[in-house]
Amino acid sequence: MSTPEPLTAAEALVLRDPNKARGWEALKLAISELIARRVVNVRVEKKMLRKTVVILSPNREQARPLPQGFVLKVAFDLVADACGTASETPMHQVTHEAGRRFSTDISGFKWKVVVPELESKGLLEMRREKLLGLIPTTRPRPTTKGQGRLVELDTQMRRAEQIPELARSNPSAAVALLAALGGVALMVDNLKLRRAEIAGLLNTPAGIDSASMVLPIFYCDSGMNLSDSSLDTAIDGFSAFD
């Protein structure tokens, strides 16, 4: 039996609740995944009056190929286009470009990017229904294949809650579980809250093959990690969407 293609965090968010998931949440996860994968760099620039500006810079010459998948490519192109001819751009410029491209509430990212990608994978389909039994409408619903992926996803996310403890007792197993999760790890609250602890446990364990690394937010062959608050700060830069 073939292993299903991993979902990005944005795809998992929409698949779990295709009608209520919001476009800005999906875009936040997509850019967060790019940062976690080192495809986009983030730094914080301190201004006067304690104001900080989050700066993003796309790794255009990244040695590793851009993560596969249309959703992450669109998010990467958004950051790159917001930069223009410059090498980096403040987060508010990314949010401005996102609003111009996907509407002010960023709903277009969900409906024009994530939903069609899930449809192309056979996980979602548009169905004609009647709202309140009277008003015809079309809504995205998981297919049979999509429902199966949801069961797998929920099982993976429940297992992911064990990663902090597993990182102490069996680091190799923790890395394997993170590899299976991919970007979906960004959706597991227990992992986000204990990211620095997990990174410290997984960065230098003996016997772990760095080639098995999938999500550098926890483990990176260069010894770097996001144990600081860079990712959280970058996400906070999307507060204009909240």
Accessible surface in RSA format (square Angstrom, percent):
REM  Atomic radii and reference values for relative SASA: ProtOr
REM  Chains: A
REM  Algorithm: Lee & Richards
REM  Probe-radius: 1.40
REM  Slices: 20
REM RES _ NUM      All-atoms   Total-Side   Main-Chain    Non-polar    All polar
REM                ABS   REL    ABS   REL    ABS   REL    ABS   REL    ABS   REL
RES MET A   1   230.94 119.6 141.89  93.9  89.05 212.0 118.43 100.7 112.51 149.1
RES SER A   2   100.63  85.0  77.98 104.1  22.65  52.2  53.48 113.9  47.15  66.0
RES THR A   3   124.09  88.3  97.28  98.6  26.81  63.9  64.90  87.2  59.18  89.5
RES PRO A   4    54.88  40.0  40.68  37.1  14.20  51.6  51.46  42.5   3.42  21.3
RES GLU A   5    80.74  46.4  68.44  51.8  12.30  29.3  35.59  68.8  45.15  36.9
RES PRO A   6    69.44  50.6  56.59  51.6  12.86  46.7  63.21  52.2   6.23  38.7
RES LEU A   7     8.77   4.9   2.52   1.8   6.24  15.7   3.13   2.2   5.63  15.2
RES THR A   8    11.05   7.9  10.41  10.6   0.64   1.5  10.99  14.8   0.06   0.1
RES ALA A   9     0.00   0.0   0.00   0.0   0.00   0.0   0.00   0.0   0.00   0.0
RES ALA A  10     0.00   0.0   0.00   0.0   0.00   0.0   0.00   0.0   0.00   0.0
RES GLU A  11     0.47   0.3   0.47   0.4   0.00   0.0   0.00   0.0   0.47   0.4
RES ALA A  12     0.00   0.0   0.00   0.0   0.00   0.0   0.00   0.0   0.00   0.0
RES LEU A  13    34.74  19.3  33.66  24.1   1.09   2.7  33.71  23.7   1.04   2.8
RES VAL A  14     0.00   0.0   0.00   0.0   0.00   0.0   0.00   0.0   0.00   0.0
RES LEU A  15     0.11   0.1   0.00   0.0   0.11   0.3   0.00   0.0   0.11   0.3
RES ARG A  16   109.96  46.2  83.41  42.5  26.55  63.2  16.53  22.6  93.43  56.6
RES ASP A  17    59.83  41.9  58.47  58.2   1.36   3.2  22.06  51.9  37.76  37.7
RES PRO A  18     9.87   7.2   9.87   9.0   0.00   0.0   9.87   8.1   0.00   0.0
RES ASN A  19    49.84  34.4  28.24  27.3  21.59  52.0  20.28  48.8  29.55  28.6
RES LYS A  20   165.80  80.9 146.95  90.2  18.85  44.9  95.09  85.6  70.71  75.3
RES ALA A  21     8.99   8.3   0.86   1.3   8.13  18.5   5.91   8.3   3.08   8.2
RES ARG A  22   128.29  53.9 125.07  63.8   3.22   7.7  45.73  62.5  82.56  50.0
RES GLY A  23     3.31   4.1   0.00   N/A   3.31   4.1   0.00   0.0   3.31   7.4
RES TRP A  24    29.64  11.9  29.64  14.3   0.00   0.0  23.26  12.4   6.38  10.3
RES GLU A  25    47.79  27.4  46.69  35.3   1.10   2.6   8.91  17.2  38.88  31.7
RES ALA A  26     0.00   0.0   0.00   0.0   0.00   0.0   0.00   0.0   0.00   0.0
RES LEU A  27     0.00   0.0   0.00   0.0   0.00   0.0   0.00   0.0   0.00   0.0
RES LYS A  28    35.87  17.5  35.66  21.9   0.22   0.5  11.80  10.6  24.07  25.6
RES LEU A  29    29.94  16.7  29.94  21.4   0.00   0.0  29.94  21.0   0.00   0.0
RES ALA A  30     0.00   0.0   0.00   0.0   0.00   0.0   0.00   0.0   0.00   0.0
RES ILE A  31     1.25   0.7   1.25   0.9   0.00   0.0   1.25   0.9   0.00   0.0
RES SER A  32     3.12   2.6   2.85   3.8   0.27   0.6   0.81   1.7   2.31   3.2
RES GLU A  33     1.07   0.6   1.07   0.8   0.00   0.0   0.00   0.0   1.07   0.9
RES LEU A  34     0.00   0.0   0.00   0.0   0.00   0.0   0.00   0.0   0.00   0.0
RES ILE A  35     4.35   2.5   3.21   2.4   1.15   2.8   3.21   2.3   1.15   3.1
RES ALA A  36     0.00   0.0   0.00   0.0   0.00   0.0   0.00   0.0   0.00   0.0
RES ARG A  37    42.77  18.0  41.83  21.3   0.94   2.2   5.55   7.6  37.22  22.6
RES ARG A  38    30.29  12.7  30.29  15.4   0.00   0.0  26.76  36.6   3.53   2.1
RES VAL A  39     4.60   3.0   4.60   4.2   0.00   0.0   4.60   4.0   0.00   0.0
RES VAL A  40     0.94   0.6   0.00   0.0   0.94   2.3   0.00   0.0   0.94   2.6
RES ASN A  41    67.15  46.3  63.29  61.2   3.86   9.3  21.80  52.5  45.34  43.8
RES VAL A  42    24.79  16.3   3.51   3.2  21.28  51.3   4.98   4.3  19.80  53.7
RES ARG A  43   104.98  44.1  99.96  51.0   5.03  12.0  65.91  90.1  39.08  23.7
RES VAL A  44    57.19  37.6  30.11  27.3  27.08  65.3  30.11  26.2  27.08  73.5
RES GLU A  45    54.11  31.1  50.98  38.6   3.14   7.5  24.71  47.8  29.41  24.0
RES LYS A  46   167.11  81.5 141.01  86.5  26.09  62.1 104.59  94.1  62.51  66.6
RES LYS A  47   100.83  49.2  83.15  51.0  17.69  42.1  48.04  43.2  52.79  56.2
RES MET A  48   163.45  84.6 149.72  99.1  13.73  32.7 116.78  99.3  46.67  61.8
RES LEU A  49   170.88  95.2 136.10  97.4  34.78  87.4 144.76 101.7  26.12  70.3
RES ARG A  50   236.58  99.3 202.87 103.4  33.71  80.3  85.86 117.3 150.72  91.3
RES LYS A  51   132.92  64.8 125.25  76.8   7.67  18.3  75.58  68.0  57.34  61.1
RES THR A  52    61.67  43.9  41.99  42.6  19.67  46.9  17.62  23.7  44.05  66.6
RES VAL A  53    23.72  15.6  20.82  18.8   2.90   7.0  23.72  20.6   0.00   0.0
RES VAL A  54    12.70   8.4   9.35   8.5   3.35   8.1   9.35   8.1   3.35   9.1
RES ILE A  55    13.80   7.9  12.79   9.5   1.01   2.4  12.79   9.2   1.01   2.7
RES LEU A  56     0.00   0.0   0.00   0.0   0.00   0.0   0.00   0.0   0.00   0.0
RES SER A  57    25.46  21.5  25.35  33.8   0.11   0.2  12.35  26.3  13.11  18.4
RES PRO A  58    10.79   7.9   0.00   0.0  10.79  39.2   0.00   0.0  10.79  67.0
RES ASN A  59    32.49  22.4  24.78  23.9   7.71  18.6   8.91  21.4  23.58  22.8
RES ARG A  60   119.50  50.2  86.62  44.2  32.89  78.3  51.59  70.5  67.92  41.2
RES GLU A  61   162.95  93.6 135.00 102.1  27.95  66.6  68.79 133.1  94.15  76.9
RES GLN A  62    50.43  28.2  28.01  20.5  22.41  53.4  11.55  24.6  38.88  29.5
RES ALA A  63   105.68  97.2  66.23 102.2  39.45  89.7  76.19 107.3  29.49  78.1
RES ARG A  64    95.46  40.1  91.65  46.7   3.81   9.1  58.09  79.4  37.37  22.6
RES PRO A  65   118.76  86.6 100.09  91.2  18.67  67.9 112.05  92.5   6.71  41.7
RES LEU A  66    62.00  34.5  41.25  29.5  20.75  52.2  42.37  29.8  19.63  52.8
RES PRO A  67    19.83  14.5   9.79   8.9  10.04  36.5  17.11  14.1   2.72  16.9
RES GLN A  68   119.47  66.8 105.25  76.9  14.21  33.8  56.75 120.8  62.72  47.6
RES GLY A  69    25.23  31.1   0.00   N/A  25.23  31.1  12.07  33.1  13.16  29.5
RES PHE A  70    97.36  48.7  90.03  55.8   7.33  19.1  93.63  56.8   3.73  10.7
RES VAL A  71     0.22   0.1   0.20   0.2   0.03   0.1   0.20   0.2   0.03   0.1
RES LEU A  72     1.82   1.0   1.82   1.3   0.00   0.0   1.82   1.3   0.00   0.0
RES LYS A  73   103.40  50.4 103.40  63.4   0.00   0.0  72.83  65.6  30.57  32.6
RES VAL A  74    22.53  14.8  21.58  19.5   0.95   2.3  22.52  19.6   0.01   0.0
RES ALA A  75     0.12   0.1   0.00   0.0   0.12   0.3   0.12   0.2   0.00   0.0
RES PHE A  76    24.72  12.4  24.72  15.3   0.00   0.0  24.72  15.0   0.00   0.0
RES ASP A  77    46.37  32.5  46.05  45.8   0.32   0.8  14.20  33.4  32.18  32.1
RES LEU A  78     0.08   0.0   0.08   0.1   0.00   0.0   0.08   0.1   0.00   0.0
RES VAL A  79     0.00   0.0   0.00   0.0   0.00   0.0   0.00   0.0   0.00   0.0
RES ALA A  80    11.68  10.7   8.89  13.7   2.79   6.4   9.32  13.1   2.36   6.3
RES ASP A  81    80.04  56.1  59.28  59.0  20.76  49.1  16.76  39.4  63.28  63.1
RES ALA A  82    13.37  12.3   0.00   0.0  13.37  30.4   2.08   2.9  11.29  29.9
RES CYS A  83     9.85   7.5   0.00   0.0   9.85  23.2   0.53   1.3   9.33  10.1
RES GLY A  84    46.89  57.8   0.00   N/A  46.89  57.8  34.90  95.8  11.99  26.9
RES THR A  85   155.02 110.3 114.41 116.0  40.62  96.8  89.93 120.8  65.09  98.4
RES ALA A  86    52.98  48.7  40.84  63.0  12.14  27.6  50.82  71.6   2.16   5.7
RES SER A  87    86.34  73.0  73.62  98.3  12.72  29.3  50.62 107.8  35.72  50.0
RES GLU A  88    62.23  35.7  54.09  40.9   8.14  19.4  17.26  33.4  44.97  36.7
RES THR A  89     4.57   3.3   3.37   3.4   1.20   2.9   2.76   3.7   1.81   2.7
RES PRO A  90    38.81  28.3  38.81  35.4   0.00   0.0  38.81  32.0   0.00   0.0
RES MET A  91     5.18   2.7   5.00   3.3   0.18   0.4   5.00   4.3   0.18   0.2
RES HIS A  92   117.72  64.3 111.49  77.5   6.23  15.9  82.28  84.8  35.43  41.2
RES GLN A  93    61.68  34.5  61.64  45.0   0.04   0.1   9.80  20.9  51.88  39.3
RES VAL A  94     0.00   0.0   0.00   0.0   0.00   0.0   0.00   0.0   0.00   0.0
RES THR A  95    15.11  10.7  11.33  11.5   3.78   9.0   3.19   4.3  11.92  18.0
RES HIS A  96   116.54  63.7 105.99  73.7  10.55  27.0  70.25  72.4  46.29  53.9
RES GLU A  97    17.24   9.9  17.24  13.0   0.00   0.0   0.87   1.7  16.37  13.4
RES ALA A  98     0.00   0.0   0.00   0.0   0.00   0.0   0.00   0.0   0.00   0.0
RES GLY A  99    16.24  20.0   0.00   N/A  16.24  20.0  11.66  32.0   4.59  10.3
RES ARG A 100   162.93  68.4 127.76  65.1  35.16  83.7  65.06  88.9  97.87  59.3
RES ARG A 101    70.94  29.8  51.23  26.1  19.71  46.9  33.78  46.2  37.15  22.5
RES PHE A 102    10.94   5.5   9.40   5.8   1.54   4.0  10.87   6.6   0.07   0.2
RES SER A 103    53.08  44.9  38.44  51.3  14.64  33.7  49.51 105.4   3.57   5.0
RES THR A 104   130.70  93.0 110.66 112.2  20.04  47.8  82.78 111.2  47.92  72.4
RES ASP A 105    85.47  59.9  75.73  75.4   9.74  23.0  42.53 100.1  42.94  42.8
RES ILE A 106     0.18   0.1   0.18   0.1   0.00   0.0   0.18   0.1   0.00   0.0
RES SER A 107    34.87  29.5  34.81  46.5   0.06   0.1  17.29  36.8  17.57  24.6
RES GLY A 108     6.50   8.0   0.00   N/A   6.50   8.0   6.50  17.8   0.00   0.0
RES PHE A 109     0.05   0.0   0.05   0.0   0.00   0.0   0.05   0.0   0.00   0.0
RES LYS A 110     6.35   3.1   6.35   3.9   0.00   0.0   2.25   2.0   4.09   4.4
RES TRP A 111   105.45  42.3  93.61  45.3  11.84  27.8  75.96  40.5  29.49  47.8
RES LYS A 112   144.03  70.3 125.02  76.7  19.01  45.3  81.77  73.6  62.26  66.3
RES VAL A 113     5.97   3.9   5.97   5.4   0.00   0.0   5.97   5.2   0.00   0.0
RES VAL A 114     0.00   0.0   0.00   0.0   0.00   0.0   0.00   0.0   0.00   0.0
RES VAL A 115     3.73   2.5   3.73   3.4   0.00   0.0   3.73   3.2   0.00   0.0
RES PRO A 116    52.06  37.9  46.00  41.9   6.06  22.0  47.22  39.0   4.84  30.1
RES GLU A 117    26.29  15.1  24.50  18.5   1.78   4.2   1.55   3.0  24.74  20.2
RES LEU A 118     0.00   0.0   0.00   0.0   0.00   0.0   0.00   0.0   0.00   0.0
RES GLU A 119    67.08  38.5  52.31  39.6  14.77  35.2  16.35  31.6  50.72  41.4
RES SER A 120    88.77  75.0  44.19  59.0  44.58 102.7  51.25 109.1  37.51  52.6
RES LYS A 121    35.11  17.1  24.97  15.3  10.14  24.1  31.85  28.7   3.26   3.5
RES GLY A 122    29.61  36.5   0.00   N/A  29.61  36.5  26.43  72.5   3.18   7.1
RES LEU A 123     1.16   0.6   1.16   0.8   0.00   0.0   1.16   0.8   0.00   0.0
RES LEU A 124     4.54   2.5   0.00   0.0   4.54  11.4   0.00   0.0   4.54  12.2
RES GLU A 125    68.61  39.4  67.12  50.8   1.49   3.5  19.60  37.9  49.01  40.0
RES MET A 126    78.85  40.8  50.97  33.7  27.88  66.4  49.82  42.4  29.03  38.5
RES ARG A 127    89.57  37.6  85.85  43.8   3.73   8.9  35.80  48.9  53.78  32.6
RES ARG A 128   171.89  72.2 143.08  72.9  28.81  68.6  70.70  96.6 101.19  61.3
RES GLU A 129    52.45  30.1  41.65  31.5  10.79  25.7  33.14  64.1  19.31  15.8
RES LYS A 130   137.01  66.8 114.50  70.3  22.51  53.6  58.57  52.7  78.44  83.6
RES LEU A 131    69.88  38.9  66.77  47.8   3.11   7.8  69.88  49.1   0.00   0.0
RES LEU A 132   154.27  85.9 117.68  84.2  36.59  92.0 131.21  92.1  23.06  62.1
RES GLY A 133    52.99  65.4   0.00   N/A  52.99  65.4  32.19  88.3  20.80  46.6
RES LEU A 134   140.99  78.5 123.02  88.0  17.97  45.2 124.92  87.7  16.07  43.2
RES ILE A 135    94.65  53.9  93.19  69.4   1.46   3.5  94.65  68.2   0.00   0.0
RES PRO A 136    80.02  58.3  63.67  58.0  16.36  59.5  63.67  52.6  16.36 101.7
RES THR A 137    35.33  25.1  30.17  30.6   5.16  12.3  12.06  16.2  23.27  35.2
RES THR A 138    57.24  40.7  36.62  37.1  20.62  49.1  29.21  39.2  28.03  42.4
RES ARG A 139    75.82  31.8  75.76  38.6   0.06   0.1   7.98  10.9  67.83  41.1
RES PRO A 140     0.56   0.4   0.56   0.5   0.00   0.0   0.56   0.5   0.00   0.0
RES ARG A 141    67.78  28.5  67.78  34.6   0.00   0.0  12.43  17.0  55.35  33.5
RES PRO A 142    23.00  16.8  22.79  20.8   0.21   0.8  22.79  18.8   0.21   1.3
RES THR A 143    21.50  15.3  20.49  20.8   1.01   2.4  21.50  28.9   0.00   0.0
RES THR A 144   119.03  84.7 109.11 110.6   9.93  23.7  73.39  98.6  45.64  69.0
RES LYS A 145   123.55  60.3 109.73  67.3  13.82  32.9  78.05  70.3  45.50  48.5
RES GLY A 146     0.00   0.0   0.00   N/A   0.00   0.0   0.00   0.0   0.00   0.0
RES GLN A 147    94.88  53.1  92.75  67.8   2.13   5.1  27.86  59.3  67.02  50.8
RES GLY A 148    34.21  42.2   0.00   N/A  34.21  42.2  32.14  88.2   2.07   4.6
RES ARG A 149    32.41  13.6  31.44  16.0   0.96   2.3   7.44  10.2  24.97  15.1
RES LEU A 150    33.21  18.5  33.14  23.7   0.07   0.2  33.21  23.3   0.00   0.0
RES VAL A 151   101.26  66.6  98.28  89.0   2.99   7.2 100.93  87.7   0.34   0.9
RES GLU A 152    71.48  41.0  66.50  50.3   4.98  11.9  40.38  78.1  31.11  25.4
RES LEU A 153     6.16   3.4   5.21   3.7   0.94   2.4   5.87   4.1   0.29   0.8
RES ASP A 154    52.22  36.6  50.12  49.9   2.10   5.0  13.34  31.4  38.88  38.8
RES THR A 155    54.44  38.7  54.44  55.2   0.00   0.0  44.26  59.4  10.19  15.4
RES GLN A 156    50.14  28.0  50.14  36.6   0.00   0.0  10.96  23.3  39.18  29.7
RES MET A 157    23.15  12.0  21.29  14.1   1.86   4.4  21.72  18.5   1.43   1.9
RES ARG A 158   154.81  65.0 145.74  74.3   9.07  21.6  74.62 102.0  80.19  48.6
RES ARG A 159   119.48  50.2 119.11  60.7   0.38   0.9  29.69  40.6  89.79  54.4
RES ALA A 160     0.00   0.0   0.00   0.0   0.00   0.0   0.00   0.0   0.00   0.0
RES GLU A 161    77.41  44.4  71.94  54.4   5.47  13.0  38.87  75.2  38.54  31.5
RES GLN A 162   103.72  58.0 100.05  73.1   3.67   8.7  34.22  72.8  69.50  52.7
RES ILE A 163     0.00   0.0   0.00   0.0   0.00   0.0   0.00   0.0   0.00   0.0
RES PRO A 164     0.01   0.0   0.00   0.0   0.01   0.0   0.00   0.0   0.01   0.0
RES GLU A 165    93.39  53.6  89.56  67.8   3.83   9.1  66.50 128.6  26.89  22.0
RES LEU A 166    44.77  24.9  42.97  30.7   1.80   4.5  44.26  31.1   0.50   1.4
RES ALA A 167     1.83   1.7   0.00   0.0   1.83   4.2   0.00   0.0   1.83   4.8
RES ARG A 168   153.09  64.3 123.35  62.9  29.73  70.8  47.06  64.3 106.03  64.3
RES SER A 169    92.03  77.8  53.73  71.7  38.30  88.2  53.17 113.2  38.86  54.4
RES ASN A 170    69.49  47.9  67.50  65.2   1.99   4.8  10.98  26.4  58.51  56.6
RES PRO A 171    37.17  27.1  37.17  33.9   0.00   0.0  37.17  30.7   0.00   0.0
RES SER A 172    61.34  51.8  54.55  72.8   6.79  15.6  37.33  79.5  24.01  33.6
RES ALA A 173    34.10  31.4  24.02  37.1  10.08  22.9  30.66  43.2   3.44   9.1
RES ALA A 174     0.00   0.0   0.00   0.0   0.00   0.0   0.00   0.0   0.00   0.0
RES VAL A 175     6.98   4.6   6.62   6.0   0.36   0.9   6.62   5.7   0.36   1.0
RES ALA A 176    61.67  56.7  49.71  76.7  11.96  27.2  55.43  78.1   6.24  16.5
RES LEU A 177     7.52   4.2   3.88   2.8   3.64   9.2   7.15   5.0   0.37   1.0
RES LEU A 178     7.75   4.3   7.75   5.5   0.00   0.0   7.75   5.4   0.00   0.0
RES ALA A 179    31.23  28.7  20.67  31.9  10.56  24.0  21.47  30.2   9.76  25.9
RES ALA A 180    49.17  45.2  28.81  44.5  20.36  46.3  40.22  56.6   8.95  23.7
RES LEU A 181     2.23   1.2   0.00   0.0   2.23   5.6   0.12   0.1   2.11   5.7
RES GLY A 182     1.89   2.3   0.00   N/A   1.89   2.3   1.89   5.2   0.00   0.0
RES GLY A 183     0.36   0.4   0.00   N/A   0.36   0.4   0.00   0.0   0.36   0.8
RES VAL A 184     3.78   2.5   3.78   3.4   0.00   0.0   3.78   3.3   0.00   0.0
RES ALA A 185     0.83   0.8   0.00   0.0   0.82   1.9   0.07   0.1   0.76   2.0
RES LEU A 186     8.62   4.8   5.82   4.2   2.80   7.0   6.81   4.8   1.81   4.9
RES MET A 187    29.59  15.3  11.60   7.7  17.99  42.8  15.49  13.2  14.10  18.7
RES VAL A 188     2.92   1.9   1.00   0.9   1.92   4.6   2.92   2.5   0.00   0.0
RES ASP A 189    89.96  63.0  87.19  86.8   2.77   6.6  26.24  61.8  63.72  63.5
RES ASN A 190    34.91  24.1  32.10  31.0   2.82   6.8   9.64  23.2  25.28  24.4
RES LEU A 191     0.25   0.1   0.25   0.2   0.00   0.0   0.25   0.2   0.00   0.0
RES LYS A 192    85.90  41.9  74.41  45.7  11.49  27.4  33.68  30.3  52.22  55.6
RES LEU A 193   151.93  84.6 117.62  84.1  34.32  86.3 121.18  85.1  30.75  82.8
RES ARG A 194    71.26  29.9  67.42  34.4   3.84   9.1  29.80  40.7  41.45  25.1
RES ARG A 195    11.84   5.0  11.08   5.6   0.76   1.8   2.88   3.9   8.96   5.4
RES ALA A 196    53.59  49.3  43.80  67.6   9.79  22.3  44.13  62.1   9.46  25.1
RES GLU A 197    57.22  32.8  42.04  31.8  15.18  36.1  37.29  72.1  19.92  16.3
RES ILE A 198     0.00   0.0   0.00   0.0   0.00   0.0   0.00   0.0   0.00   0.0
RES ALA A 199     0.00   0.0   0.00   0.0   0.00   0.0   0.00   0.0   0.00   0.0
RES GLY A 200    51.95  64.1   0.00   N/A  51.95  64.1  34.01  93.3  17.94  40.2
RES LEU A 201    52.38  29.2  40.07  28.7  12.31  30.9  42.83  30.1   9.54  25.7
RES LEU A 202     0.00   0.0   0.00   0.0   0.00   0.0   0.00   0.0   0.00   0.0
RES ASN A 203    19.41  13.4   9.85   9.5   9.57  23.0   7.09  17.1  12.32  11.9
RES THR A 204   119.91  85.3  90.66  91.9  29.25  69.7  70.83  95.1  49.07  74.2
RES PRO A 205    29.68  21.6   6.76   6.2  22.92  83.3  17.69  14.6  12.00  74.6
RES ALA A 206   103.25  94.9  69.10 106.6  34.15  77.7  79.22 111.6  24.03  63.7
RES GLY A 207    80.61  99.4   0.00   N/A  80.61  99.4  43.53 119.5  37.08  83.1
RES ILE A 208    22.64  12.9   2.62   2.0  20.02  48.2   5.06   3.6  17.58  47.7
RES ASP A 209    94.52  66.2  81.97  81.6  12.55  29.7  40.15  94.5  54.37  54.2
RES SER A 210    42.94  36.3  36.36  48.5   6.58  15.2   8.75  18.6  34.19  47.9
RES ALA A 211    86.93  79.9  50.43  77.8  36.49  83.0  62.78  88.4  24.14  64.0
RES SER A 212    45.54  38.5  33.34  44.5  12.19  28.1  42.48  90.5   3.06   4.3
RES MET A 213    27.17  14.1  11.94   7.9  15.23  36.3  13.05  11.1  14.12  18.7
RES VAL A 214    53.76  35.4  41.50  37.6  12.26  29.5  45.64  39.7   8.12  22.0
RES LEU A 215     4.33   2.4   0.24   0.2   4.09  10.3   0.24   0.2   4.09  11.0
RES PRO A 216     2.40   1.7   2.40   2.2   0.00   0.0   2.40   2.0   0.00   0.0
RES ILE A 217     2.31   1.3   2.31   1.7   0.00   0.0   2.31   1.7   0.00   0.0
RES PHE A 218     3.76   1.9   3.76   2.3   0.00   0.0   3.76   2.3   0.00   0.0
RES TYR A 219    17.61   8.2  17.61  10.0   0.00   0.0   4.29   3.2  13.32  16.4
RES CYS A 220     7.60   5.7   6.30   7.0   1.30   3.1   0.00   0.0   7.60   8.2
RES ASP A 221    91.23  63.9  57.40  57.1  33.83  80.0  15.57  36.6  75.67  75.5
RES SER A 222    75.58  63.9  37.11  49.5  38.47  88.6  47.73 101.6  27.85  39.0
RES GLY A 223    44.50  54.9   0.00   N/A  44.50  54.9  22.21  61.0  22.29  49.9
RES MET A 224   116.84  60.5 111.17  73.6   5.67  13.5  86.40  73.5  30.45  40.3
RES ASN A 225    36.75  25.3  18.58  18.0  18.17  43.8   0.20   0.5  36.56  35.3
RES LEU A 226    18.58  10.3  18.30  13.1   0.28   0.7  18.30  12.9   0.28   0.8
RES SER A 227    57.83  48.9  39.74  53.0  18.10  41.7  12.43  26.5  45.40  63.6
RES ASP A 228    85.72  60.0  70.87  70.5  14.86  35.1  47.47 111.7  38.25  38.1
RES SER A 229    67.33  56.9  63.26  84.4   4.07   9.4  34.45  73.4  32.88  46.1
RES SER A 230    20.73  17.5  18.13  24.2   2.60   6.0   2.71   5.8  18.02  25.2
RES LEU A 231     2.29   1.3   2.29   1.6   0.00   0.0   2.29   1.6   0.00   0.0
RES ASP A 232    63.00  44.1  61.54  61.2   1.46   3.5  23.32  54.9  39.67  39.6
RES THR A 233    31.11  22.1  29.62  30.0   1.49   3.6  17.53  23.5  13.59  20.5
RES ALA A 234     1.11   1.0   1.00   1.5   0.11   0.3   1.11   1.6   0.00   0.0
RES ILE A 235    47.01  26.8  45.37  33.8   1.64   4.0  45.67  32.9   1.34   3.6
RES ASP A 236    97.48  68.3  87.71  87.3   9.77  23.1  30.36  71.5  67.12  66.9
RES GLY A 237    23.34  28.8   0.00   N/A  23.34  28.8  13.89  38.1   9.45  21.2
RES PHE A 238     3.12   1.6   2.93   1.8   0.19   0.5   3.12   1.9   0.00   0.0
RES SER A 239    72.26  61.1  61.52  82.1  10.74  24.7  32.78  69.8  39.47  55.3
RES ALA A 240    84.45  77.6  43.94  67.8  40.51  92.1  57.37  80.8  27.07  71.7
RES PHE A 241    28.30  14.2   9.52   5.9  18.78  48.9  14.57   8.8  13.72  39.3
RES ASP A 242   117.39  82.2  57.37  57.1  60.02 141.9  59.22 139.4  58.17  58.0
END  Absolute sums over single chains surface
CHAIN  1 A    12294.4       9798.2       2496.2       6936.3       5358.2
END  Absolute sums over all chains
TOTAL         12294.4       9798.2       2496.2       6936.3       5358.2
